[in-house]
Amino acid sequence: MVLGSYLNNVIQEGDLIMSVCPVCNSLVTVSKNCPLCGCSMYDAGVIQDFYDNYSAFLEQEIYEDGYRSYSHDFCVHLFACPSCHFDTNVKFRRLNKS
């Protein structure tokens, strides 16, 4: 994971620094094996997309309520196994310019 050069390009709006998820923005590749069957799990996306029928279309900030560690500091992804259908939440620290 080489993230240092990316941190120089973090989007800034005035004094507000926008933090970004390295997984959502394809800055890193994550591979995770299923703890039950050993198959490779896939990233099904951010957990907020599974809250209700409209959550995928709303601003992420609405859902930064700390539920399952989803906050301004962390982005939570749902990883699922295509073989045994086991799923788990994995949190990733968002990147920002410090």
VOPAGU-2260 file (C-alpha; in pm, 1 decimal, decimal comma):
REM VOPAGU-2260
SITE   aa  ch    i         X         Y         Z
SITE  MET   A    0       0,0       0,0       0,0
SITE  VAL   A    1     156,2     326,0    -110,1
SITE  LEU   A    2     -58,4     605,9      23,2
SITE  GLY   A    3     190,6     886,8      89,2
SITE  SER   A    4     171,1    1035,6    -259,8
SITE  TYR   A    5    -207,4    1017,2    -250,6
SITE  LEU   A    6    -231,9    1223,2      68,0
SITE  ASN   A    7    -104,0    1525,4    -123,4
SITE  ASN   A    8    -415,3    1507,2    -342,8
SITE  VAL   A    9    -688,4    1489,2     -77,5
SITE  ILE   A   10    -983,2    1704,5    -178,5
SITE  GLN   A   11   -1010,8    2024,1      24,6
SITE  GLU   A   12   -1306,5    2259,4      33,8
SITE  GLY   A   13   -1206,4    2578,1     212,4
SITE  ASP   A   14   -1095,9    2477,4     559,8
SITE  LEU   A   15   -1292,4    2152,6     546,0
SITE  ILE   A   16   -1078,4    1850,5     465,7
SITE  MET   A   17   -1264,0    1567,2     297,2
SITE  SER   A   18   -1154,0    1224,9     417,9
SITE  VAL   A   19   -1175,3     933,1     179,1
SITE  CYS   A   20   -1201,2     556,8     213,8
SITE  PRO   A   21    -899,7     384,6      55,8
SITE  VAL   A   22   -1116,5      84,8     -41,1
SITE  CYS   A   23   -1403,1     284,1    -197,0
SITE  ASN   A   24   -1151,7     485,8    -397,7
SITE  SER   A   25    -948,1     182,1    -513,0
SITE  LEU   A   26    -631,0     300,3    -340,3
SITE  VAL   A   27    -578,1     -43,4    -186,9
SITE  THR   A   28    -680,0    -395,7    -272,5
SITE  VAL   A   29    -823,5    -606,6       7,3
SITE  SER   A   30    -834,5    -983,4       2,0
SITE  LYS   A   31   -1011,5   -1172,0     277,7
SITE  ASN   A   32   -1076,1   -1544,2     310,3
SITE  CYS   A   33   -1393,4   -1680,9     461,8
SITE  PRO   A   34   -1334,3   -1807,7     816,2
SITE  LEU   A   35   -1591,8   -2085,9     762,6
SITE  CYS   A   36   -1501,8   -2238,4     426,2
SITE  GLY   A   37   -1175,5   -2067,6     324,6
SITE  CYS   A   38   -1305,0   -1926,9      -6,4
SITE  SER   A   39   -1212,5   -1578,8    -117,8
SITE  MET   A   40   -1468,5   -1322,1       1,5
SITE  TYR   A   41   -1573,2   -1023,4    -207,7
SITE  ASP   A   42   -1638,0    -663,2    -108,0
SITE  ALA   A   43   -2013,7    -608,8    -145,6
SITE  GLY   A   44   -1978,0    -235,9     -74,9
SITE  VAL   A   45   -2031,9       5,7     212,3
SITE  ILE   A   46   -2266,9    -107,7     487,5
SITE  GLN   A   47   -2490,0     198,5     445,5
SITE  ASP   A   48   -2602,8      64,1     107,1
SITE  PHE   A   49   -2782,1    -216,4     288,7
SITE  TYR   A   50   -2972,9      -7,4     547,5
SITE  ASP   A   51   -3287,0      45,1     340,2
SITE  ASN   A   52   -3411,4      90,3     -17,7
SITE  TYR   A   53   -3287,4     449,5     -50,9
SITE  SER   A   54   -2970,3     456,7     160,1
SITE  ALA   A   55   -2738,7     395,1    -136,2
SITE  PHE   A   56   -2863,6     716,1    -297,4
SITE  LEU   A   57   -2825,1     946,3       4,8
SITE  GLU   A   58   -2520,7    1136,3     129,1
SITE  GLN   A   59   -2285,8     920,9     335,7
SITE  GLU   A   60   -2269,4    1183,3     610,8
SITE  ILE   A   61   -2631,4    1106,3     700,1
SITE  TYR   A   62   -2527,1     759,0     810,0
SITE  GLU   A   63   -2210,5     852,3    1000,0
SITE  ASP   A   64   -2376,9     768,0    1328,2
SITE  GLY   A   65   -2122,4     522,2    1467,8
SITE  TYR   A   66   -2337,3     218,5    1390,5
SITE  ARG   A   67   -2095,9     -71,7    1342,6
SITE  SER   A   68   -1812,6     184,9    1365,3
SITE  TYR   A   69   -1936,4     371,6    1053,7
SITE  SER   A   70   -1828,2     728,7    1120,4
SITE  HIS   A   71   -1633,6    1018,1     975,0
SITE  ASP   A   72   -1314,2     829,7    1070,6
SITE  PHE   A   73   -1409,4     482,2     946,4
SITE  CYS   A   74   -1584,4     335,7     643,8
SITE  VAL   A   75   -1743,2      -5,3     699,5
SITE  HIS   A   76   -1768,2    -253,1     413,4
SITE  LEU   A   77   -1966,8    -573,5     391,3
SITE  PHE   A   78   -1754,6    -869,8     282,6
SITE  ALA   A   79   -1945,8   -1178,1     166,0
SITE  CYS   A   80   -1854,1   -1533,3      75,9
SITE  PRO   A   81   -2002,2   -1652,5    -256,0
SITE  SER   A   82   -1969,3   -2015,3    -148,2
SITE  CYS   A   83   -2126,3   -2044,3     198,9
SITE  HIS   A   84   -2292,2   -1697,5     213,3
SITE  PHE   A   85   -2115,3   -1595,8     535,8
SITE  ASP   A   86   -2077,7   -1218,9     564,4
SITE  THR   A   87   -1892,7    -985,3     795,6
SITE  ASN   A   88   -1832,0    -613,2     840,1
SITE  VAL   A   89   -1479,3    -479,2     799,1
SITE  LYS   A   90   -1392,8    -122,4     894,4
SITE  PHE   A   91   -1128,6      86,6     717,2
SITE  ARG   A   92    -981,2     409,7     847,5
SITE  ARG   A   93   -1052,4     698,6     614,7
SITE  LEU   A   94    -753,1     894,9     486,0
SITE  ASN   A   95    -710,7    1267,5     525,4
SITE  LYS   A   96    -431,1    1514,2     495,7
SITE  SER   A   97    -265,9    1581,1     829,5
